[in-house]
């Protein structure tokens, strides 16, 4: 996937210099106070409340692991007490090294303004190095309040790593492929977590009814799964307050039962806290298939760890650290220790050790709580999958799908209908197809360990570029992480024929979709870059553009932040008329989690005022949503009106030296005389601060009312702006047309069979079934005009 730079000049000459002066990039205000992200300070009471609430969102998946770990570790039964002690010791130190030390105290700090997950790490890296494969960013984007980044000394290790990553396109592509692998495998978690959690919880029915068939248990699990996915469109806003109490009760339950079993069946199991028993276990069992089978089952004790990172969202890192350290971790240790004590005394019950170790007096309440906890764990993973898809879509790696915002209070609560039903179908297929926890567990373990390995590798550039860590600390982190994760990975790979193939098939399918979509998106962008028309040529046609200017406003949508898109030149060469007002609209997504509303729109004028040509750039983060009630057309028009007002205000400055605008000087008398300096305004279409800049001149504006108190207008300037606003309103009343480019990508005739299938069939099919931009921005259908063109790659 080759990439282009928008700033790369071709055929430098007088026309190129003229075009650069006519269509300069938008320089934002340099004096804006950047509210760089910092960990907010919380009171102790609020921090404890957030720690409590995080239980229901973050730890549900990790908390339900005791339902199935020992069964998957010993699918063929237990013969020796030492095997159980060794397995327990492995569980204890795996929980200590991976979730506690690696994730809770290290990886969680690598968040993108509070957002976690694979794509959040990638976005963080894209801001610190030019590794994005779609180079539509500009230095003005770095002035966003959410665009935090580091600076480096020329000869520092971080600067060298940054230059090394930026030198070749294949390095950027390899990093993107690594991110896509982790993302696709994480989507597999969204399928396997509900399947194994609900099936394991439903298995409690059979423990008290020995004659019940497995098919009944599977049927109950399928019914619960259908209920979970069918309720997704309601969101979790109304019932989310129940999640934390349910999970807290669950942790108290498993911790108490574990402590009771240790007291009841003997405390000799506590010697597993000595790590020597891990060495003794492998020395005694040797490098046999059974020892690696146990290792693959123990891997399931840390499932949900990656979801812990992906679901970081609204909780501060300290709240999650408190919840895990003081509630989750000790309760899990007690639960596994108690089960191990029970299994040593009842080796024949290893298959359903969790439910059999529960006292009869509280069995059915425990079954209800286990089922509710499994539902909460499933809900958290499903929500994380929606978030992953949304991030991939925003970064150009997934087809446009419908996204529904389910909460008025929380930005991150979304619902994706197409993905929801696909997950349901795959969940039912996995549950009904395998019918047992063992094979689903094998598949689940494979998915989890791959995502962990991806996170480990991505943490290396994050530690070097973002944290500026010493290379010794980086090496120490990766060595200790791989020492634990690679043995688990090898154990899971050995189980590919026993169910481990499922996440690999799911990951390959989603990876193919993402890679093909992203590849064709990049090629379309390169086509737009190569075929864009010189702004000097457009303005050389004169105010009428060589056509009849009919009343109305034409919004021309393009992916370019500068230059004139080819669809516009194609449009004006085939039609004899164009609208009186033309606005080039560029909607682009940045590697930030959100763009504040007051900084979303950038508006500028192109050429002299009598041309009535403008450019508007709408910037979004990967968490931002296009809500159904947003009127994108109205927002564009309001920003355009605001721009004209502020432009006139700035032209009228005369009183204050502090707010004066220096005269712009450019080379060449033609530019000075024919085309006055162009203005750029960062506008907000609702209440808030407004900012204006004229090329490199920076002038902060507090509000329209404050400006009126500071500035003095001449009657001529007031009349001029009034006339232009009146002209703009007349054009809007005459009609608004949204001109969208419809670039059809085709493979060349001499292309290979794989490329032809990918581009001509897969990408073409995805383009047909995905949502159009007009639907995403809620543009009126009767005002749309599609301009088609074919591009061969």
Legacy VTK file of the C-alpha trace (Angstrom):
# vtk DataFile Version 3.0
C-alpha trace
ASCII
DATASET POLYDATA
POINTS 793 float
0.000 0.000 0.000
2.022 2.864 -1.245
1.232 6.222 0.197
1.465 9.758 -1.074
2.174 13.011 0.627
-0.154 15.862 -0.123
2.712 18.265 0.059
4.802 16.482 -2.552
5.317 18.953 -5.420
5.374 17.979 -9.055
6.581 20.093 -11.951
7.612 23.047 -9.809
7.305 26.304 -11.653
5.430 29.563 -11.711
2.039 27.844 -11.924
2.955 25.579 -9.011
4.034 28.577 -6.910
0.830 30.398 -7.791
-1.256 27.363 -6.860
0.536 26.999 -3.536
-0.192 30.630 -2.668
-3.807 30.306 -3.744
-4.537 27.112 -1.844
-2.305 27.095 1.193
-2.948 24.610 4.022
-5.028 25.885 6.882
-2.805 27.180 9.680
-4.681 27.143 12.958
-4.174 29.507 15.834
-0.791 28.915 17.459
-1.698 30.763 20.649
-4.652 28.531 21.588
-4.122 27.006 25.007
-3.804 23.291 24.431
-5.643 21.343 27.071
-3.365 18.365 26.750
-4.744 15.206 28.292
-3.766 14.690 31.878
-5.032 12.148 34.335
-7.858 13.906 36.138
-7.685 14.303 39.887
-10.472 12.481 41.666
-11.495 12.609 45.286
-11.073 9.418 47.281
-14.828 8.839 47.500
-15.322 9.326 43.754
-12.344 7.090 42.992
-13.791 4.279 45.113
-17.178 4.673 43.413
-15.550 4.491 39.979
-13.589 1.433 41.085
-16.874 -0.199 42.094
-18.542 0.704 38.789
-15.595 -0.627 36.799
-16.310 -4.129 38.121
-19.396 -4.418 35.939
-17.763 -3.111 32.770
-14.164 -4.263 32.873
-13.843 -7.466 34.908
-16.855 -9.597 33.986
-14.978 -11.745 31.461
-11.967 -12.294 33.715
-14.241 -13.082 36.658
-16.132 -15.914 34.940
-12.956 -17.848 34.062
-13.189 -20.120 37.158
-16.240 -21.705 35.537
-14.152 -23.579 32.977
-10.385 -23.378 33.631
-9.746 -26.655 35.490
-11.977 -28.653 33.149
-10.015 -27.396 30.118
-6.707 -27.982 31.928
-7.626 -31.626 32.709
-10.123 -32.709 30.033
-9.170 -36.382 30.574
-9.254 -36.318 34.367
-6.645 -36.012 37.135
-4.369 -38.802 38.273
-1.943 -37.168 40.707
-2.326 -34.497 43.375
0.949 -32.928 42.248
-0.612 -32.177 38.851
-3.297 -30.096 40.523
-0.727 -28.307 42.719
1.433 -27.551 39.662
-1.555 -26.296 37.654
-2.666 -24.071 40.533
0.840 -22.651 40.880
0.849 -21.860 37.151
-2.530 -20.113 37.478
-1.370 -18.051 40.459
1.769 -16.726 38.801
0.175 -16.310 35.407
-2.465 -14.072 37.016
0.298 -12.197 38.801
2.572 -11.629 35.819
0.095 -10.955 32.992
-3.082 -9.249 34.283
-1.603 -7.694 37.427
1.910 -6.598 36.510
1.825 -6.329 32.726
-1.654 -4.965 32.049
-2.926 -3.267 35.210
0.325 -1.511 36.086
2.034 -1.081 32.686
-0.147 -1.469 29.586
-3.089 0.503 30.997
-0.811 3.542 31.107
-0.462 3.303 27.315
-3.925 4.698 26.699
-5.015 7.223 24.114
-6.600 9.912 26.278
-8.345 7.223 28.279
-9.087 4.902 25.334
-7.601 1.412 25.271
-7.238 -1.392 22.761
-5.162 -2.228 19.709
-6.430 0.624 17.537
-5.923 3.106 20.360
-2.246 2.112 20.478
-2.040 2.493 16.701
-3.609 5.949 16.840
-1.138 6.922 19.543
1.739 5.844 17.310
0.286 7.634 14.255
0.448 10.915 16.158
4.094 10.443 17.109
5.326 9.209 13.726
4.142 9.545 10.130
3.041 5.939 9.772
-0.558 6.425 8.651
-1.126 4.854 5.234
-3.654 7.571 4.314
-1.583 10.787 4.595
-4.440 13.278 4.940
-3.085 14.871 8.123
-1.598 18.328 8.356
0.376 20.199 10.971
-2.745 22.192 11.860
-4.273 18.971 13.214
-1.535 18.853 15.820
-2.993 21.965 17.468
-6.117 20.099 18.525
-6.548 19.912 22.270
-6.834 16.108 22.034
-3.780 15.747 19.795
-1.107 15.094 22.415
2.349 14.093 21.212
5.996 14.161 22.217
8.969 15.995 20.720
12.395 14.415 20.380
15.995 15.471 20.362
17.666 14.955 17.009
20.069 12.206 18.085
17.862 10.494 20.656
16.890 6.840 20.328
13.212 7.815 19.924
14.071 10.136 17.008
16.058 7.371 15.309
13.207 4.877 15.743
10.773 7.458 14.371
12.908 8.063 11.262
13.365 4.320 10.788
9.600 3.723 10.822
8.952 6.582 8.388
11.588 5.686 5.799
9.881 2.818 3.968
6.249 2.135 3.159
6.612 -1.585 3.896
7.402 -0.812 7.549
4.175 1.155 7.889
2.292 -1.649 6.163
3.786 -4.299 8.455
2.707 -2.267 11.478
-0.806 -1.920 10.048
-0.974 -5.666 9.358
0.064 -6.371 12.963
-2.691 -4.052 14.208
-5.270 -5.690 11.937
-4.278 -9.161 13.169
-4.797 -8.096 16.774
-8.067 -6.364 15.915
-9.502 -9.303 13.975
-8.564 -11.737 16.720
-10.167 -9.439 19.299
-13.375 -9.586 17.243
-13.121 -13.364 17.584
-13.145 -12.838 21.360
-16.512 -11.143 20.933
-17.819 -14.399 19.498
-16.142 -16.909 21.794
-16.608 -15.125 25.144
-20.435 -15.257 25.112
-20.320 -18.828 23.837
-18.046 -20.290 26.520
-19.294 -18.097 29.411
-22.985 -18.789 28.842
-22.465 -22.484 28.049
-20.337 -22.965 31.184
-22.886 -21.178 33.367
-25.773 -23.170 31.851
-23.923 -26.380 32.636
-24.959 -25.940 36.265
-28.404 -27.280 35.379
-26.988 -30.685 34.529
-24.996 -30.989 37.768
-28.207 -31.293 39.821
-29.964 -33.327 37.097
-27.577 -36.093 36.069
-29.999 -37.606 33.545
-30.330 -34.377 31.572
-28.800 -34.543 28.121
-26.146 -32.162 26.875
-28.508 -30.973 24.130
-30.789 -29.418 26.757
-27.855 -27.467 28.214
-26.869 -26.286 24.729
-30.472 -25.264 24.000
-30.646 -23.213 27.217
-27.343 -21.545 26.322
-28.592 -20.718 22.794
-31.810 -19.190 24.192
-29.788 -17.011 26.576
-27.489 -15.949 23.724
-30.455 -14.991 21.545
-31.826 -12.939 24.431
-28.492 -11.161 24.981
-28.059 -10.153 21.336
-31.732 -9.299 20.847
-31.565 -6.736 23.661
-28.463 -4.965 22.331
-30.386 -2.238 20.517
-31.721 -0.976 23.867
-28.184 -0.288 25.054
-26.898 -0.731 28.592
-27.682 2.756 29.866
-30.847 1.696 31.722
-29.611 -1.609 33.150
-25.881 -0.873 33.372
-26.218 0.154 37.021
-26.994 -3.502 37.815
-23.754 -4.827 36.335
-21.391 -3.685 39.083
-23.468 -5.124 41.997
-23.881 -8.432 40.129
-20.161 -8.798 39.468
-19.259 -7.695 43.002
-21.610 -10.321 44.462
-20.057 -12.842 42.078
-16.519 -12.106 43.237
-17.570 -12.251 46.894
-19.315 -15.568 46.190
-16.402 -17.306 44.454
-13.910 -15.920 46.996
-15.999 -17.089 49.952
-16.663 -20.525 48.452
-12.951 -20.859 47.697
-11.950 -20.002 51.250
-14.575 -22.433 52.570
-13.238 -25.253 50.374
-9.661 -24.632 51.515
-10.833 -24.883 55.116
-13.004 -27.941 54.378
-10.697 -30.025 52.175
-7.314 -29.139 53.615
-4.823 -26.310 53.423
-2.054 -28.385 51.876
-3.003 -26.835 48.545
-1.535 -23.529 49.736
1.947 -24.800 48.956
1.147 -24.006 45.323
1.989 -20.379 46.151
5.615 -21.520 46.109
6.765 -21.144 42.458
9.062 -24.134 42.875
6.054 -26.356 42.147
5.908 -24.980 38.604
9.439 -26.257 38.031
8.634 -29.572 39.708
5.530 -29.990 37.552
7.395 -29.612 34.250
10.356 -31.657 35.463
8.076 -34.511 36.410
5.784 -34.348 33.375
8.529 -33.467 30.923
7.869 -32.121 27.442
4.833 -34.352 26.916
1.576 -33.475 25.107
-0.312 -33.729 28.412
1.809 -31.021 30.029
1.115 -28.649 27.137
-2.585 -29.564 27.271
-2.652 -28.360 30.860
-0.854 -25.175 29.816
-3.470 -24.491 27.128
-6.254 -24.831 29.687
-4.512 -22.611 32.230
-4.285 -19.933 29.536
-8.042 -19.478 30.000
-7.465 -18.129 33.525
-6.373 -14.810 32.001
-9.051 -14.543 29.323
-10.671 -11.166 29.607
-7.358 -9.444 30.288
-7.283 -7.863 26.838
-10.941 -6.890 27.222
-9.908 -5.208 30.477
-7.638 -2.983 28.384
-10.090 -2.463 25.516
-12.927 -1.478 27.904
-10.834 1.154 29.707
-13.066 3.940 28.330
-14.690 6.032 31.058
-12.688 4.849 34.063
-9.411 6.320 35.286
-6.497 3.908 35.407
-6.172 4.263 39.181
-9.791 3.126 39.719
-9.160 -0.048 37.706
-5.916 -0.678 39.560
-7.734 -0.389 42.905
-10.584 -2.686 41.827
-8.263 -5.356 40.457
-5.711 -5.274 43.267
-8.118 -5.297 46.214
-11.163 -7.202 44.894
-10.640 -9.098 41.640
-7.162 -10.522 42.189
-7.613 -11.876 45.750
-11.067 -13.297 44.973
-9.763 -15.096 41.888
-6.849 -16.561 43.855
-9.243 -17.821 46.546
-11.593 -19.274 43.925
-8.870 -21.232 42.109
-7.250 -22.353 45.351
-10.585 -23.622 46.693
-11.352 -25.500 43.459
-7.903 -27.103 43.540
-8.493 -28.259 47.136
-11.848 -29.738 46.114
-10.395 -31.506 43.041
-7.603 -33.104 45.071
-10.290 -34.704 47.294
-12.747 -35.400 44.427
-10.696 -36.150 41.316
-13.677 -37.623 39.490
-15.485 -34.263 39.561
-12.898 -32.197 37.687
-15.308 -31.697 34.754
-17.775 -29.647 36.820
-15.636 -28.834 39.854
-16.956 -25.286 40.197
-20.611 -26.176 40.701
-19.908 -29.326 42.737
-17.714 -27.372 45.150
-20.618 -25.049 46.011
-22.558 -25.949 49.189
-26.052 -27.305 48.479
-27.715 -24.576 50.540
-26.652 -21.838 48.138
-26.432 -23.862 44.911
-29.335 -22.345 42.978
-28.671 -18.751 44.071
-25.073 -19.328 42.978
-26.319 -20.692 39.629
-28.431 -17.573 39.073
-25.525 -15.272 39.950
-23.171 -17.273 37.689
-25.597 -16.967 34.764
-26.050 -13.232 35.383
-22.272 -12.776 35.556
-21.860 -14.671 32.290
-24.382 -12.315 30.676
-22.500 -9.281 32.024
-19.202 -10.703 30.732
-20.773 -11.299 27.324
-22.208 -7.786 27.251
-18.828 -6.210 28.010
-17.128 -8.164 25.218
-19.884 -7.424 22.707
-19.669 -3.705 23.502
-15.896 -3.853 23.080
-16.387 -5.472 19.657
-18.684 -2.626 18.582
-16.054 -0.145 19.696
-13.328 -1.966 17.748
-15.426 -1.949 14.570
-16.140 1.761 15.020
-12.437 2.541 15.374
-11.548 0.428 12.328
-14.242 2.176 10.295
-12.992 5.629 11.272
-9.421 4.759 10.281
-10.497 3.472 6.860
-10.120 -0.229 7.637
-13.738 -1.400 7.595
-16.768 -0.911 5.327
-19.255 1.764 6.387
-21.952 0.169 8.551
-24.861 1.624 10.469
-23.903 2.784 13.973
-26.608 3.620 16.511
-25.902 5.745 19.572
-27.811 4.094 22.435
-27.114 6.566 25.241
-27.551 10.315 25.598
-25.116 10.367 28.516
-22.195 8.254 27.356
-20.467 8.680 24.016
-19.006 5.166 23.874
-22.298 3.237 24.107
-23.115 2.246 20.538
-24.907 -0.524 18.696
-24.084 -1.881 15.225
-27.042 -3.929 13.918
-25.208 -5.741 11.106
-22.328 -6.798 13.347
-24.732 -7.729 16.156
-26.614 -10.294 14.097
-23.408 -11.635 12.578
-21.984 -12.177 16.076
-25.204 -13.919 17.137
-25.103 -16.324 14.192
-21.449 -17.167 14.807
-22.004 -17.542 18.570
-24.856 -19.991 18.025
-22.804 -21.881 15.423
-19.864 -22.250 17.829
-22.055 -23.212 20.802
-24.252 -25.696 18.954
-21.397 -27.005 16.820
-18.957 -27.903 19.616
-21.465 -28.517 22.446
-18.702 -28.681 25.047
-16.439 -26.280 26.881
-13.205 -28.034 25.961
-13.132 -27.273 22.229
-14.569 -23.779 22.688
-11.914 -23.244 25.359
-9.187 -24.276 22.920
-10.492 -21.755 20.404
-10.814 -19.065 23.048
-7.275 -19.528 24.334
-5.819 -19.223 20.826
-7.628 -15.924 20.237
-6.588 -14.437 23.587
-2.897 -15.273 23.345
-2.607 -13.833 19.802
-4.101 -10.517 20.929
-1.716 -10.448 23.888
1.281 -11.005 21.630
0.157 -8.176 19.340
-0.182 -5.842 22.323
3.302 -6.821 23.512
4.869 -5.993 20.140
2.957 -2.709 19.836
4.085 -1.668 23.297
7.697 -1.588 22.094
7.325 1.481 19.803
4.941 3.043 22.337
7.527 2.778 25.109
10.233 4.164 22.828
8.320 6.951 21.070
5.606 7.975 23.533
7.145 7.222 26.917
10.788 7.698 25.805
11.747 4.726 27.981
15.332 3.539 28.197
16.036 0.651 25.866
16.951 -1.605 28.803
13.438 -1.203 30.241
11.941 -1.969 26.832
14.018 -5.111 26.435
13.153 -6.195 29.978
9.436 -5.731 29.317
9.375 -7.668 26.055
11.605 -10.494 27.346
9.507 -11.141 30.451
6.266 -10.838 28.476
7.372 -13.281 25.783
8.762 -15.709 28.363
5.201 -16.151 29.621
3.174 -15.688 26.432
5.190 -17.757 23.938
4.806 -21.049 25.890
1.061 -20.433 26.080
1.013 -19.615 22.369
2.795 -22.868 21.515
0.367 -24.798 23.727
-2.638 -23.239 21.985
-1.164 -23.871 18.528
-0.950 -27.585 19.375
-4.727 -27.520 19.849
-5.587 -26.114 16.429
-7.175 -29.405 15.360
-9.210 -29.493 18.602
-11.086 -26.221 18.095
-8.183 -23.799 17.926
-8.835 -23.312 14.210
-12.035 -21.361 14.863
-10.509 -17.984 15.862
-7.962 -18.335 13.065
-10.713 -18.749 10.464
-12.671 -15.825 11.946
-9.532 -13.659 12.059
-8.585 -14.506 8.459
-12.090 -13.640 7.246
-12.182 -10.270 9.006
-8.562 -9.547 8.096
-9.319 -10.105 4.420
-12.286 -7.733 4.607
-10.293 -5.049 6.416
-7.170 -5.303 4.293
-9.006 -5.279 0.946
-11.151 -2.328 2.029
-8.162 -0.368 3.293
-6.051 -1.167 0.208
-8.732 0.071 -2.173
-9.392 3.129 0.022
-5.717 4.082 -0.174
-5.698 3.588 -3.935
-8.763 5.811 -4.296
-7.036 8.491 -2.242
-3.912 8.246 -4.410
-6.096 8.625 -7.502
-7.660 11.757 -6.009
-4.184 13.125 -5.303
-2.821 12.407 -8.777
-5.839 13.751 -10.637
-6.593 16.875 -8.599
-6.835 20.100 -10.580
-4.692 23.167 -10.013
-6.494 25.894 -8.113
-4.643 28.456 -10.248
-6.287 26.966 -13.344
-9.747 27.163 -11.779
-9.314 30.783 -10.732
-7.836 31.613 -14.111
-11.276 30.946 -15.590
-12.545 34.101 -13.873
-15.378 34.695 -11.389
-17.858 32.862 -13.641
-15.487 29.868 -13.988
-16.227 30.061 -17.701
-19.776 28.893 -17.000
-23.164 30.235 -16.099
-23.380 30.781 -12.322
-26.927 29.797 -11.360
-28.442 30.657 -7.937
-27.814 28.012 -5.304
-25.105 26.437 -3.158
-23.059 23.465 -4.322
-21.309 21.394 -1.663
-18.600 19.353 -3.429
-17.413 16.451 -1.242
-13.817 15.336 -1.533
-11.197 13.468 0.481
-8.618 16.166 -0.282
-7.849 18.908 2.208
-6.296 21.053 -0.556
-6.670 21.373 -4.301
-9.697 20.870 -6.514
-10.985 17.290 -6.852
-11.123 15.719 -10.273
-14.880 15.216 -9.988
-15.361 18.989 -9.973
-13.391 19.519 -13.174
-15.268 16.564 -14.663
-18.516 18.216 -13.586
-17.835 21.697 -15.019
-16.486 20.336 -18.309
-19.654 18.341 -18.942
-22.270 20.802 -17.687
-22.644 24.429 -18.801
-23.554 25.829 -15.376
-22.368 25.836 -11.773
-23.832 27.203 -8.562
-23.294 30.757 -7.406
-21.593 29.509 -4.233
-19.263 26.511 -4.292
-17.983 24.882 -1.095
-15.414 22.070 -1.171
-16.166 19.842 1.829
-13.526 17.470 3.161
-14.539 15.035 5.908
-11.510 13.369 7.444
-10.805 11.223 10.465
-7.785 11.885 12.642
-5.867 9.502 14.931
-7.470 11.001 18.036
-10.348 9.633 20.068
-12.475 12.761 19.595
-12.360 16.250 18.091
-14.091 18.822 20.311
-17.076 20.430 18.630
-15.531 23.898 18.858
-12.527 22.678 16.847
-14.313 20.430 14.359
-14.810 22.758 11.387
-12.185 24.743 9.519
-13.463 27.217 6.919
-11.532 29.347 4.461
-12.137 31.395 1.354
-10.496 30.445 -1.920
-9.617 33.319 -4.200
-11.245 36.767 -4.332
-14.624 37.352 -2.743
-16.459 37.638 -6.050
-15.586 33.999 -6.836
-17.717 32.818 -3.876
-15.621 29.660 -3.466
-14.922 28.242 -0.008
-13.340 25.199 1.576
-14.624 23.499 4.727
-12.815 20.695 6.530
-14.810 18.643 9.037
-12.555 16.673 11.374
-13.640 13.673 13.448
-11.969 11.291 15.890
-12.435 7.537 15.935
-14.932 7.787 18.816
-17.015 10.561 17.262
-20.415 9.633 15.891
-22.642 11.122 13.225
-25.874 11.232 15.176
-29.182 10.805 13.431
-30.466 14.167 14.670
-27.411 16.053 13.386
-28.205 18.294 10.415
-24.878 18.264 8.607
-26.114 20.615 5.884
-27.245 23.176 8.467
-23.950 22.866 10.337
-22.023 23.577 7.129
-24.155 26.604 6.317
-23.887 27.980 9.872
-20.100 27.639 9.783
-20.004 29.394 6.410
-22.111 32.271 7.758
-19.969 32.530 10.861
-16.835 32.611 8.734
-18.117 35.569 6.684
-19.020 37.500 9.837
-15.667 36.904 11.518
-13.769 37.614 8.323
-15.402 41.023 8.146
-14.665 41.630 11.827
-10.981 40.881 11.324
-10.813 43.134 8.273
-12.253 45.911 10.430
-9.584 45.791 13.153
-8.115 49.227 13.811
-8.149 50.110 17.492
-6.108 47.606 19.439
-2.498 46.785 18.725
-2.994 43.485 20.532
-5.602 42.350 18.045
-4.070 43.795 14.896
-3.539 41.568 11.874
-0.140 42.011 10.201
-0.191 42.645 6.490
0.380 39.472 4.527
3.269 39.583 2.076
3.748 37.041 -0.656
6.177 36.886 -3.497
4.999 38.176 -6.824
2.966 41.271 -7.559
0.319 39.220 -9.315
-0.603 37.442 -6.116
-0.558 40.592 -4.035
-2.758 42.525 -6.409
-5.043 39.940 -7.889
-5.582 37.590 -4.971
-5.650 39.049 -1.481
-4.461 37.084 1.510
-6.782 34.215 2.323
-8.446 33.829 5.652
-8.917 30.676 7.668
-11.316 30.441 10.574
-11.711 27.622 13.038
-15.433 27.776 13.771
-17.917 26.171 16.079
-21.509 25.980 14.981
-22.860 26.050 18.523
-21.989 28.023 21.637
-18.289 28.170 22.374
-15.011 29.863 21.621
-14.213 30.882 18.091
-10.788 31.197 16.569
-9.598 32.972 13.494
-6.316 33.050 11.635
-5.083 34.747 8.505
-2.325 32.483 7.224
0.367 32.777 9.900
-1.329 35.609 11.812
-3.079 34.459 14.944
-5.981 36.326 16.492
-8.057 34.732 19.294
-11.708 35.679 19.437
-13.594 35.042 22.651
-17.164 35.323 21.335
-19.179 37.399 18.854
-20.383 39.614 21.716
-16.841 40.195 22.959
-15.731 41.010 19.447
-18.470 43.583 19.068
-17.169 45.345 22.163
-13.589 45.336 20.928
-13.892 46.136 17.227
-15.107 49.144 15.304
-16.583 48.624 11.905
-16.767 51.028 9.050
-20.187 51.437 7.507
-18.800 50.166 4.235
-17.528 46.913 5.788
-20.836 46.339 7.594
-22.753 46.849 4.376
-20.415 44.501 2.509
-20.826 41.654 4.956
-24.575 42.244 5.045
-24.731 42.028 1.281
-22.719 38.810 1.179
-24.828 37.190 3.894
-27.982 38.232 2.078
-26.527 36.772 -1.129
-25.689 33.543 0.721
-29.216 33.250 2.133
-30.736 33.833 -1.305
-28.557 31.081 -2.700
-29.638 28.696 0.048
-33.295 29.507 -0.620
-32.687 28.866 -4.319
-31.493 25.347 -3.552
-28.631 23.317 -2.113
-26.999 20.477 -4.023
-24.546 17.952 -2.552
-22.127 16.734 -5.229
-20.530 13.410 -4.281
-17.853 11.570 -6.161
-18.514 7.926 -6.923
-15.112 6.523 -7.859
-15.406 2.930 -9.019
-12.210 0.961 -8.504
-11.359 -1.809 -10.949
-8.348 -4.081 -11.333
-6.325 -3.738 -14.509
-6.639 -6.442 -17.124
-3.080 -7.610 -16.583
-3.607 -8.004 -12.815
-3.298 -11.351 -11.089
-6.284 -13.503 -10.199
-6.071 -12.663 -6.469
-6.110 -8.931 -7.145
-8.994 -9.244 -9.596
-11.087 -11.250 -7.142
-10.262 -8.890 -4.275
-10.964 -5.649 -6.150
-13.580 -6.539 -8.770
-15.676 -8.816 -6.590
-14.944 -8.461 -2.864
-14.468 -4.685 -2.760
-17.233 -4.091 -5.294
-19.624 -6.195 -3.198
-18.688 -4.381 0.004
-19.202 -1.024 -1.716
-22.688 -2.068 -2.802
-23.826 -3.254 0.615
-22.154 -0.629 2.793
-23.758 2.691 3.699
-23.302 5.699 1.483
-21.791 8.907 2.819
-25.073 10.675 2.116
-26.832 8.376 4.577
-24.127 8.746 7.216
-24.385 12.545 7.113
-28.184 12.504 6.809
-28.125 14.455 3.547
-31.508 14.906 1.839
-31.843 12.404 -0.977
-33.481 14.891 -3.347
-30.418 17.182 -3.120
-27.812 14.581 -4.071
-25.819 14.512 -7.299
-23.363 11.646 -7.878
-20.487 12.142 -10.307
-19.060 8.787 -11.364
-15.616 7.852 -12.616
-13.650 4.627 -12.969
-10.120 4.145 -11.703
-8.003 1.120 -12.660
-5.381 -0.058 -10.175
LINES 1 794
793 0 1 2 3 4 5 6 7 8 9 10 11 12 13 14 15 16 17 18 19 20 21 22 23 24 25 26 27 28 29 30 31 32 33 34 35 36 37 38 39 40 41 42 43 44 45 46 47 48 49 50 51 52 53 54 55 56 57 58 59 60 61 62 63 64 65 66 67 68 69 70 71 72 73 74 75 76 77 78 79 80 81 82 83 84 85 86 87 88 89 90 91 92 93 94 95 96 97 98 99 100 101 102 103 104 105 106 107 108 109 110 111 112 113 114 115 116 117 118 119 120 121 122 123 124 125 126 127 128 129 130 131 132 133 134 135 136 137 138 139 140 141 142 143 144 145 146 147 148 149 150 151 152 153 154 155 156 157 158 159 160 161 162 163 164 165 166 167 168 169 170 171 172 173 174 175 176 177 178 179 180 181 182 183 184 185 186 187 188 189 190 191 192 193 194 195 196 197 198 199 200 201 202 203 204 205 206 207 208 209 210 211 212 213 214 215 216 217 218 219 220 221 222 223 224 225 226 227 228 229 230 231 232 233 234 235 236 237 238 239 240 241 242 243 244 245 246 247 248 249 250 251 252 253 254 255 256 257 258 259 260 261 262 263 264 265 266 267 268 269 270 271 272 273 274 275 276 277 278 279 280 281 282 283 284 285 286 287 288 289 290 291 292 293 294 295 296 297 298 299 300 301 302 303 304 305 306 307 308 309 310 311 312 313 314 315 316 317 318 319 320 321 322 323 324 325 326 327 328 329 330 331 332 333 334 335 336 337 338 339 340 341 342 343 344 345 346 347 348 349 350 351 352 353 354 355 356 357 358 359 360 361 362 363 364 365 366 367 368 369 370 371 372 373 374 375 376 377 378 379 380 381 382 383 384 385 386 387 388 389 390 391 392 393 394 395 396 397 398 399 400 401 402 403 404 405 406 407 408 409 410 411 412 413 414 415 416 417 418 419 420 421 422 423 424 425 426 427 428 429 430 431 432 433 434 435 436 437 438 439 440 441 442 443 444 445 446 447 448 449 450 451 452 453 454 455 456 457 458 459 460 461 462 463 464 465 466 467 468 469 470 471 472 473 474 475 476 477 478 479 480 481 482 483 484 485 486 487 488 489 490 491 492 493 494 495 496 497 498 499 500 501 502 503 504 505 506 507 508 509 510 511 512 513 514 515 516 517 518 519 520 521 522 523 524 525 526 527 528 529 530 531 532 533 534 535 536 537 538 539 540 541 542 543 544 545 546 547 548 549 550 551 552 553 554 555 556 557 558 559 560 561 562 563 564 565 566 567 568 569 570 571 572 573 574 575 576 577 578 579 580 581 582 583 584 585 586 587 588 589 590 591 592 593 594 595 596 597 598 599 600 601 602 603 604 605 606 607 608 609 610 611 612 613 614 615 616 617 618 619 620 621 622 623 624 625 626 627 628 629 630 631 632 633 634 635 636 637 638 639 640 641 642 643 644 645 646 647 648 649 650 651 652 653 654 655 656 657 658 659 660 661 662 663 664 665 666 667 668 669 670 671 672 673 674 675 676 677 678 679 680 681 682 683 684 685 686 687 688 689 690 691 692 693 694 695 696 697 698 699 700 701 702 703 704 705 706 707 708 709 710 711 712 713 714 715 716 717 718 719 720 721 722 723 724 725 726 727 728 729 730 731 732 733 734 735 736 737 738 739 740 741 742 743 744 745 746 747 748 749 750 751 752 753 754 755 756 757 758 759 760 761 762 763 764 765 766 767 768 769 770 771 772 773 774 775 776 777 778 779 780 781 782 783 784 785 786 787 788 789 790 791 792
